[in-house]
Amino acid sequence: MSMLVSDEIIQASGLSEQELLLEIVIMLFQKDKISLGKASELLGIHRMQFQKLLADRGLCVHYDIAEFQEDLKTLQEVGSYSS
């Protein structure tokens, strides 16, 4: 689904289209509506860049046990391929 934001809303916000997108994505991430990976994908940046954007704003990265276990599994799989 695509969403059309009127020029009037963009002008009223005082932000560029990209800045407005960034604000929306950060808000969705903070409300646990999208993951870190999805947020990064929507912005077209690497996960580490998104994490830095959050850190620059003093925002915490949500990282729960399930995500940690998923990362461990991925690292183990990558490690087994490189051996």
C-alpha positions as protocol buffer text, in pm:
chain_id: "A"
residue {
  index: 1
  type: MET
  ca { x: 0 y: 0 z: 0 }
}
residue {
  index: 2
  type: SER
  ca { x: 124 y: 344 z: -83 }
}
residue {
  index: 3
  type: MET
  ca { x: 40 y: 652 z: 115 }
}
residue {
  index: 4
  type: LEU
  ca { x: 8 y: 997 z: -34 }
}
residue {
  index: 5
  type: VAL
  ca { x: 95 y: 1287 z: 193 }
}
residue {
  index: 6
  type: SER
  ca { x: -30 y: 1620 z: 70 }
}
residue {
  index: 7
  type: ASP
  ca { x: 211 y: 1907 z: 6 }
}
residue {
  index: 8
  type: GLU
  ca { x: 11 y: 2104 z: 264 }
}
residue {
  index: 9
  type: ILE
  ca { x: 98 y: 1854 z: 538 }
}
residue {
  index: 10
  type: ILE
  ca { x: 463 y: 1847 z: 435 }
}
residue {
  index: 11
  type: GLN
  ca { x: 481 y: 2227 z: 432 }
}
residue {
  index: 12
  type: ALA
  ca { x: 301 y: 2251 z: 767 }
}
residue {
  index: 13
  type: SER
  ca { x: 551 y: 2010 z: 921 }
}
residue {
  index: 14
  type: GLY
  ca { x: 846 y: 2223 z: 811 }
}
residue {
  index: 15
  type: LEU
  ca { x: 1023 y: 1903 z: 708 }
}
residue {
  index: 16
  type: SER
  ca { x: 1138 y: 1768 z: 375 }
}
residue {
  index: 17
  type: GLU
  ca { x: 973 y: 1451 z: 244 }
}
residue {
  index: 18
  type: GLN
  ca { x: 1274 y: 1245 z: 356 }
}
residue {
  index: 19
  type: GLU
  ca { x: 1277 y: 1405 z: 703 }
}
residue {
  index: 20
  type: LEU
  ca { x: 904 y: 1338 z: 742 }
}
residue {
  index: 21
  type: LEU
  ca { x: 955 y: 975 z: 640 }
}
residue {
  index: 22
  type: LEU
  ca { x: 1235 y: 947 z: 897 }
}
residue {
  index: 23
  type: GLU
  ca { x: 1010 y: 1086 z: 1171 }
}
residue {
  index: 24
  type: ILE
  ca { x: 728 y: 847 z: 1081 }
}
residue {
  index: 25
  type: VAL
  ca { x: 960 y: 545 z: 1074 }
}
residue {
  index: 26
  type: ILE
  ca { x: 1118 y: 638 z: 1408 }
}
residue {
  index: 27
  type: MET
  ca { x: 773 y: 681 z: 1565 }
}
residue {
  index: 28
  type: LEU
  ca { x: 660 y: 342 z: 1435 }
}
residue {
  index: 29
  type: PHE
  ca { x: 980 y: 181 z: 1564 }
}
residue {
  index: 30
  type: GLN
  ca { x: 940 y: 342 z: 1908 }
}
residue {
  index: 31
  type: LYS
  ca { x: 583 y: 212 z: 1930 }
}
residue {
  index: 32
  type: ASP
  ca { x: 705 y: -140 z: 1843 }
}
residue {
  index: 33
  type: LYS
  ca { x: 502 y: -140 z: 1521 }
}
residue {
  index: 34
  type: ILE
  ca { x: 805 y: -216 z: 1302 }
}
residue {
  index: 35
  type: SER
  ca { x: 1136 y: -388 z: 1367 }
}
residue {
  index: 36
  type: LEU
  ca { x: 1483 y: -241 z: 1347 }
}
residue {
  index: 37
  type: GLY
  ca { x: 1540 y: -426 z: 1021 }
}
residue {
  index: 38
  type: LYS
  ca { x: 1212 y: -306 z: 869 }
}
residue {
  index: 39
  type: ALA
  ca { x: 1280 y: 52 z: 978 }
}
residue {
  index: 40
  type: SER
  ca { x: 1623 y: 40 z: 814 }
}
residue {
  index: 41
  type: GLU
  ca { x: 1474 y: -111 z: 499 }
}
residue {
  index: 42
  type: LEU
  ca { x: 1204 y: 158 z: 473 }
}
residue {
  index: 43
  type: LEU
  ca { x: 1469 y: 429 z: 502 }
}
residue {
  index: 44
  type: GLY
  ca { x: 1705 y: 254 z: 261 }
}
residue {
  index: 45
  type: ILE
  ca { x: 1992 y: 252 z: 510 }
}
residue {
  index: 46
  type: HIS
  ca { x: 2198 y: -10 z: 694 }
}
residue {
  index: 47
  type: ARG
  ca { x: 2076 y: -123 z: 1036 }
}
residue {
  index: 48
  type: MET
  ca { x: 2384 y: 27 z: 1201 }
}
residue {
  index: 49
  type: GLN
  ca { x: 2307 y: 366 z: 1046 }
}
residue {
  index: 50
  type: PHE
  ca { x: 1954 y: 351 z: 1184 }
}
residue {
  index: 51
  type: GLN
  ca { x: 2088 y: 255 z: 1527 }
}
residue {
  index: 52
  type: LYS
  ca { x: 2321 y: 556 z: 1512 }
}
residue {
  index: 53
  type: LEU
  ca { x: 2028 y: 784 z: 1422 }
}
residue {
  index: 54
  type: LEU
  ca { x: 1844 y: 653 z: 1728 }
}
residue {
  index: 55
  type: ALA
  ca { x: 2149 y: 696 z: 1950 }
}
residue {
  index: 56
  type: ASP
  ca { x: 2202 y: 1052 z: 1824 }
}
residue {
  index: 57
  type: ARG
  ca { x: 1848 y: 1126 z: 1944 }
}
residue {
  index: 58
  type: GLY
  ca { x: 1903 y: 953 z: 2277 }
}
residue {
  index: 59
  type: LEU
  ca { x: 1658 y: 676 z: 2188 }
}
residue {
  index: 60
  type: CYS
  ca { x: 1704 y: 316 z: 2294 }
}
residue {
  index: 61
  type: VAL
  ca { x: 1711 y: 27 z: 2054 }
}
residue {
  index: 62
  type: HIS
  ca { x: 1453 y: -237 z: 2143 }
}
residue {
  index: 63
  type: TYR
  ca { x: 1639 y: -564 z: 2163 }
}
residue {
  index: 64
  type: ASP
  ca { x: 1463 y: -850 z: 2334 }
}
residue {
  index: 65
  type: ILE
  ca { x: 1565 y: -1207 z: 2408 }
}
residue {
  index: 66
  type: ALA
  ca { x: 1398 y: -1345 z: 2094 }
}
residue {
  index: 67
  type: GLU
  ca { x: 1595 y: -1103 z: 1874 }
}
residue {
  index: 68
  type: PHE
  ca { x: 1916 y: -1193 z: 2060 }
}
residue {
  index: 69
  type: GLN
  ca { x: 1853 y: -1565 z: 2009 }
}
residue {
  index: 70
  type: GLU
  ca { x: 1781 y: -1503 z: 1640 }
}
residue {
  index: 71
  type: ASP
  ca { x: 2109 y: -1310 z: 1605 }
}
residue {
  index: 72
  type: LEU
  ca { x: 2299 y: -1590 z: 1781 }
}
residue {
  index: 73
  type: LYS
  ca { x: 2148 y: -1846 z: 1543 }
}
residue {
  index: 74
  type: THR
  ca { x: 2245 y: -1632 z: 1243 }
}
residue {
  index: 75
  type: LEU
  ca { x: 2601 y: -1591 z: 1373 }
}
residue {
  index: 76
  type: GLN
  ca { x: 2631 y: -1966 z: 1428 }
}
residue {
  index: 77
  type: GLU
  ca { x: 2508 y: -2035 z: 1075 }
}
residue {
  index: 78
  type: VAL
  ca { x: 2747 y: -1780 z: 927 }
}
residue {
  index: 79
  type: GLY
  ca { x: 3031 y: -1924 z: 1136 }
}
residue {
  index: 80
  type: SER
  ca { x: 2962 y: -2276 z: 1011 }
}
residue {
  index: 81
  type: TYR
  ca { x: 2973 y: -2157 z: 648 }
}
residue {
  index: 82
  type: SER
  ca { x: 3310 y: -1989 z: 688 }
}
residue {
  index: 83
  type: SER
  ca { x: 3475 y: -2292 z: 851 }
}
